[in-house]
């Protein structure tokens, strides 16, 4: 079961409900994002299609903003911040994997809620660089951590949780990523929940042979709870 990590309430999703929701999501006739969004033909390299991929998850980035990603960080106009974000996302993508989201120390995840902008993060290098990207998005008008996670989840699907309004709503959260990361991390470190997610994700393999991860399974199961039958 999933536990809503809030002080006053608990929500649960059982195995059968999770199975039905994933089956519905991956069914081609329902035209959801699996497996096209989850395909990554350029692992280790951030390319243009990665920036457009959030559209498959109901979060299209406007073409005006996509074009500003081409501005160099050395450019002195207002658009240089998008170039800086692109460089940081590229650095994250090029960083060798150090582990999955579940294995990150609880203290590192909890510190996200109290740290100041650009404070030291702790934890593995790839997770550090992910948070640096999330920080950089704050300076880019029209973008949030939602866009960054939906761009980078495809590149590291076992490390990057997807920030989505439906998932935040399930966990009783309004905005931002620190609280969501904490709630997801707690659920993945519950043995029963993790085992259930592993079992539910196991049958599914993407176009490029990558298996569905527990983070993707969690996202699908929660997100589909808001879809009409």
Secondary structure, 3 states (H helix, E strand, C coil): CCCCCCCCCCCCCCHHHHHHHHHHHHCHHHCCCCCCCCCCCCCCCCCHHHHHHHHHHCCCCCHHHHHHCCCCCCCCCCCHHHHHHHHHHHHHHHCCCCCCHHHCCHHHHHHCCCCCCCCCCCCCHHHHHHHHHHHHHCCCCCCCHHHHHHHHCCCCCCCCCCCCHHHHHHCCCCCCCHHHHHHHHHHHCCHHHHHHHHHHHHCCECCCCCECCHHHHHHHHHHHCCCCC
